[in-house]
Amino acid sequence: MTAFQVSDIRTTPPAEFSTHLQEKVYASFAALGIPFWRVDTDPGLTMEDCQHIDAKIGVRIVKTVFLCNRQQTAFWLYVTTDDKPFVTREFCAALGGIPRVSFAPAEKLRELTGVEVGATTILSAVLPACAPVHLVMDKAVAESEWFACTDGTPTCFVKLRTADLLGKYIPGTSHQLTII
């Protein structure tokens, strides 16, 4: 069995983009003057994979889940720490008692956020199709100095200052961010 591959750290966008979202993410970083550090990897789909990535970039990858109500008419991207279990009751209560949520189907993830399962990211907020999705972030993540997530692909992970994400990137989209 071969070891999980993680490249050296780079501070430039990929030479070729795998998705429209990935291209928009790096264009937004450039337009907003957001420095970033990235690594190319084997598909990072498990917590073990993320530990290899964490070790290389020096910060833990966030966990981002895509949620919906039972009718699939309301959607949430929830960013939390990788070690925090998701508890539906607590999430719904923290948002003022919204109706019970569950994990949204993969088709809706692709349609609204432009990513496949394993690449879910708050950086999808730059896509017009993501406009109806509510962005929610755990307070512990919002208070961290650094933020690390996928760039919209399961094979590239970026690290940036949380202040740049919250102060430049998200305000450059049509979204409001709720911190819980």
PyMOL commands that set and color helices and strands:
alter all, ss='L'
color gray80, all
select helices_A, chain A and resi 20-32+47-57+88-94+106-113+122-126+128-130+139-142+162-172
alter helices_A, ss='H'
color red, helices_A
select strands_A, chain A and resi 37-40+63-69+75-80+101-103+133-137+146-150+156-161+177-179
alter strands_A, ss='S'
color yellow, strands_A
deselect
rebuild
show_as cartoon
